[in-house]
């Protein structure tokens, strides 16, 4: 027993997340850092059983796991080295309710008949306030005459850590299954997002993210951001539909930023420090 306790003290695992609050259905990226101080080389990642994650609620309720988190990537960890394994837990755990939860990671070392479990990493699932939603159709592949698949866009706002109002996009199947939830940026509390769905079912969102700044984001039916631009308020930016059913921003002055989508190549900055393409 002394030997196992000593070994477990020489191999450790710690779980971390980039944020502490998530909406139901939002990606839940975690990092498990394994440190080896045992004096021996460890062979890890041979299958999905060497590293397991679990989530439980504050009251001890164990969250239902829908599948194994894929972590089978074989590697060796020398003594005095550390390795970080990253995974998105959202597709593998059922977390539809708001609440306070804890993540644990357990590393199994079969050669030593040893399991090492991390301290619990707390996080919260919070409910966003729904601002807008709209059904839309997506053509089914293989037949232009088939009934389209129906999905739904929704905009939600949530106070991250009760201090930063963030705008989220949710894409849902007709069955109610959430395909994707993700933040598109910080939003001012008095801002009213301007959403529009175009003729190919892309979602266009224009919203105010600064005292004199607007963010324009376009999302496709799969929940991917295909366009992101920033506009300074010279005149008030707004969305306008053209004769072909496409949307464009009119008004304001386009500001080139490093997080534009698609990205632009920069050659430097001007005298005010603004990046120049």
C-alpha positions as CSV (number, residue, x, y, z in Angstrom):
1,X,0.0,0.0,0.0
2,X,2.9,2.4,0.8
3,X,4.3,1.7,-2.7
4,X,1.0,2.6,-4.4
5,X,0.6,5.8,-2.4
6,X,4.2,6.8,-3.2
7,X,3.7,6.2,-6.9
8,X,0.4,8.1,-7.0
9,X,2.2,11.1,-5.4
10,X,4.8,11.0,-8.2
11,X,2.3,11.0,-11.1
12,X,-0.4,13.7,-11.0
13,X,-3.1,15.0,-13.3
14,X,-4.8,18.4,-13.2
15,X,-7.9,19.6,-15.2
16,X,-8.2,23.2,-16.4
17,X,-10.7,25.1,-18.6
18,X,-10.3,28.4,-20.5
19,X,-13.6,29.7,-18.9
20,X,-15.8,28.9,-16.0
21,X,-19.3,29.4,-17.4
22,X,-20.9,27.7,-20.4
23,X,-24.3,27.6,-22.0
24,X,-26.1,24.3,-22.5
25,X,-24.8,22.7,-25.7
26,X,-21.7,25.0,-25.8
27,X,-18.3,23.4,-26.5
28,X,-16.6,22.3,-23.2
29,X,-12.9,22.3,-24.0
30,X,-10.7,21.0,-21.2
31,X,-7.0,20.4,-20.7
32,X,-5.7,17.5,-18.6
33,X,-2.0,18.0,-17.6
34,X,-0.2,14.9,-16.6
35,X,3.1,15.2,-14.7
36,X,5.5,12.3,-14.3
37,X,8.0,12.4,-11.4
38,X,8.2,8.7,-10.9
39,X,11.7,8.1,-12.2
40,X,10.3,5.8,-14.9
41,X,9.1,6.2,-18.5
42,X,5.3,6.0,-18.9
43,X,3.6,4.6,-22.0
44,X,0.3,6.3,-22.4
45,X,-2.5,6.8,-24.9
46,X,-2.7,3.3,-26.2
47,X,-6.6,3.3,-26.1
48,X,-9.5,5.3,-24.7
49,X,-9.3,3.7,-21.3
50,X,-6.1,5.3,-20.1
51,X,-7.7,8.7,-19.5
52,X,-11.3,9.0,-18.3
53,X,-13.3,12.1,-17.6
54,X,-16.3,12.3,-15.3
55,X,-18.7,15.2,-14.4
56,X,-20.9,15.4,-11.4
57,X,-23.2,18.1,-10.0
58,X,-22.9,19.8,-6.7
59,X,-25.4,17.5,-5.1
60,X,-23.4,14.4,-6.2
61,X,-25.5,13.6,-9.2
62,X,-23.2,11.9,-11.8
63,X,-23.8,13.4,-15.3
64,X,-24.9,10.8,-17.9
65,X,-22.0,10.1,-20.3
66,X,-23.1,9.4,-23.9
67,X,-19.8,8.1,-25.2
68,X,-16.0,7.7,-24.7
69,X,-14.0,10.9,-25.0
70,X,-11.4,10.1,-27.8
71,X,-7.9,10.2,-26.2
72,X,-6.2,7.3,-27.9
73,X,-3.0,8.9,-29.2
74,X,0.0,6.8,-28.0
75,X,3.0,8.6,-26.6
76,X,5.7,8.2,-23.9
77,X,6.2,10.5,-21.0
78,X,9.7,10.5,-19.6
79,X,10.3,11.2,-15.9
80,X,10.3,14.9,-15.1
81,X,8.2,15.6,-18.2
82,X,4.6,16.7,-18.4
83,X,2.0,16.3,-21.2
84,X,-1.3,18.1,-21.8
85,X,-4.2,16.3,-23.4
86,X,-7.0,18.5,-24.8
87,X,-10.6,17.4,-25.4
88,X,-14.1,18.8,-25.9
89,X,-16.3,17.1,-23.4
90,X,-19.6,18.6,-24.7
91,X,-20.5,15.8,-27.2
92,X,-19.9,13.1,-24.6
93,X,-21.9,14.4,-21.6
94,X,-25.6,15.3,-21.3
95,X,-25.6,18.8,-19.7
96,X,-29.0,20.4,-20.5
97,X,-29.6,22.0,-17.1
98,X,-28.1,25.1,-15.5
99,X,-26.1,24.2,-12.4
100,X,-22.8,24.0,-10.7
101,X,-20.6,21.0,-11.8
102,X,-17.2,19.4,-11.3
103,X,-14.9,17.7,-13.8
104,X,-12.5,15.0,-12.8
105,X,-9.9,13.2,-14.9
106,X,-8.5,9.8,-14.0
107,X,-5.3,8.4,-15.5
108,X,-4.9,4.6,-15.4
109,X,-1.4,3.0,-15.4
110,X,-2.0,-0.7,-16.0
111,X,1.6,-1.8,-15.4
112,X,1.4,-0.5,-11.8
113,X,-2.3,-1.4,-11.3
114,X,-2.7,2.3,-10.4
115,X,-5.3,5.0,-11.0
116,X,-4.6,8.7,-10.3
117,X,-7.5,11.1,-10.1
118,X,-7.4,14.9,-10.4
119,X,-8.9,17.4,-8.0
120,X,-12.4,18.5,-9.1
121,X,-12.4,21.4,-11.5
122,X,-15.6,23.5,-10.9
123,X,-17.6,25.1,-13.7
124,X,-21.2,26.4,-14.2
125,X,-23.8,25.8,-16.8
126,X,-25.8,29.0,-17.2
127,X,-29.0,29.8,-19.0
128,X,-28.9,32.6,-21.7
129,X,-31.8,34.9,-22.4
130,X,-33.3,34.3,-25.8
131,X,-33.4,37.4,-28.0
132,X,-34.6,36.0,-31.3
133,X,-35.1,32.8,-33.2
134,X,-36.0,31.7,-36.7
135,X,-36.6,28.4,-38.5
136,X,-34.8,27.8,-41.8
137,X,-34.4,25.1,-44.4
138,X,-31.3,23.3,-45.6
139,X,-31.5,21.4,-48.9
140,X,-30.9,17.7,-48.5
141,X,-27.9,16.3,-50.4
142,X,-28.6,14.2,-53.5
143,X,-31.9,15.7,-54.6
144,X,-33.0,19.2,-55.3
145,X,-36.7,18.3,-55.1
146,X,-36.5,16.6,-51.7
147,X,-38.1,18.3,-48.7
148,X,-35.5,20.4,-47.0
149,X,-34.1,19.6,-43.6
150,X,-35.4,22.2,-41.0
151,X,-33.2,23.8,-38.5
152,X,-33.4,26.9,-36.2
153,X,-31.2,29.8,-35.5
154,X,-31.4,31.6,-32.1
155,X,-29.6,34.5,-30.6
156,X,-29.0,34.4,-26.8
157,X,-27.3,36.8,-24.4
158,X,-25.6,35.8,-21.2
159,X,-23.6,37.6,-18.5
160,X,-20.3,35.9,-18.4
161,X,-19.1,36.0,-14.7
162,X,-21.9,38.5,-14.2
163,X,-19.8,41.3,-15.7
164,X,-19.6,40.8,-19.4
165,X,-22.6,40.6,-21.6
166,X,-21.9,38.1,-24.4
167,X,-24.0,37.3,-27.6
168,X,-24.3,33.7,-28.5
169,X,-25.6,31.9,-31.6
170,X,-27.4,28.5,-31.3
171,X,-28.1,26.2,-34.2
172,X,-30.8,23.5,-33.5
173,X,-32.2,20.6,-35.4
174,X,-36.0,20.2,-35.9
175,X,-35.9,17.4,-33.3
176,X,-34.6,20.0,-30.7
177,X,-31.1,18.6,-30.7
178,X,-28.6,21.4,-30.3
179,X,-26.0,21.2,-33.1
180,X,-23.8,24.1,-31.9
181,X,-23.8,26.9,-29.4
182,X,-21.0,29.5,-29.4
183,X,-20.2,33.1,-28.5
184,X,-19.7,35.6,-31.3
185,X,-18.6,38.5,-29.1
186,X,-19.1,41.0,-26.3
187,X,-22.3,43.1,-26.6
188,X,-23.3,46.4,-25.0
189,X,-26.3,46.0,-22.7
190,X,-28.4,48.5,-24.6
191,X,-27.6,47.0,-28.0
192,X,-30.3,45.3,-30.0
193,X,-28.8,42.8,-32.5
194,X,-30.0,43.0,-36.0
195,X,-30.4,39.4,-37.4
196,X,-31.3,38.4,-40.9
197,X,-31.3,35.1,-42.8
198,X,-30.4,35.2,-46.5
199,X,-31.5,33.2,-49.4
200,X,-29.0,30.4,-48.8
201,X,-29.9,30.2,-45.1
202,X,-26.8,32.0,-43.8
203,X,-27.4,34.1,-40.6
204,X,-26.2,37.7,-40.7
205,X,-25.9,39.5,-37.3
206,X,-25.0,43.1,-36.8
207,X,-24.6,44.3,-33.2
208,X,-22.9,47.0,-31.1
209,X,-19.9,45.7,-29.3
210,X,-18.3,49.1,-28.2
211,X,-19.3,52.7,-27.6
212,X,-18.7,53.6,-31.2
213,X,-18.1,50.2,-32.8
214,X,-20.3,47.5,-34.4
215,X,-19.4,43.8,-35.2
216,X,-20.8,42.1,-38.3
217,X,-20.8,38.3,-38.3
218,X,-22.2,35.7,-40.8
219,X,-22.8,32.1,-39.8
220,X,-23.6,29.2,-42.1
221,X,-26.2,26.5,-41.4
222,X,-23.5,24.2,-39.9
223,X,-22.7,26.9,-37.3
224,X,-19.4,28.0,-38.8
225,X,-18.4,31.7,-38.9
226,X,-17.7,32.5,-42.5
227,X,-17.4,36.3,-42.2
228,X,-16.5,38.7,-39.4
229,X,-16.0,42.4,-39.7
230,X,-15.8,45.5,-37.5
231,X,-17.3,48.9,-38.3
232,X,-16.6,52.3,-36.6
233,X,-19.6,54.6,-36.1
234,X,-19.3,57.5,-38.5
235,X,-22.9,57.0,-39.5
236,X,-25.0,54.2,-37.8
237,X,-24.2,50.9,-39.6
238,X,-27.2,48.8,-40.7
239,X,-28.0,45.7,-42.7
240,X,-29.5,46.2,-46.2
241,X,-30.8,43.5,-48.6
242,X,-30.0,43.9,-52.3
243,X,-32.1,42.9,-55.3
244,X,-30.6,39.4,-55.3
245,X,-31.5,38.8,-51.6
246,X,-28.0,39.3,-50.3
247,X,-27.2,41.4,-47.2
248,X,-24.5,44.0,-46.9
249,X,-23.5,46.6,-44.2
250,X,-24.2,50.2,-45.2
251,X,-23.0,53.1,-43.1
252,X,-20.1,53.2,-40.7
253,X,-16.4,52.8,-41.6
254,X,-14.8,49.4,-42.0
255,X,-12.0,48.8,-39.5
256,X,-9.5,46.1,-40.4
257,X,-8.7,43.9,-37.3
258,X,-6.6,40.9,-36.6
259,X,-9.7,38.7,-35.9
260,X,-11.4,39.4,-39.3
261,X,-12.8,36.4,-41.1
262,X,-11.5,35.7,-43.6
263,X,-8.2,37.0,-42.2
264,X,-6.3,39.7,-44.1
265,X,-2.5,39.9,-44.4
266,X,-1.0,42.9,-42.6
267,X,2.0,44.9,-43.6
268,X,2.2,47.1,-40.5
269,X,0.3,49.8,-38.7
270,X,-0.5,53.4,-39.5
271,X,0.4,56.4,-37.2
272,X,-2.6,55.7,-34.9
273,X,-1.6,52.0,-34.5
274,X,-4.4,50.6,-36.7
275,X,-3.3,47.5,-38.7
276,X,-2.9,48.1,-42.4
277,X,-3.6,45.4,-45.0
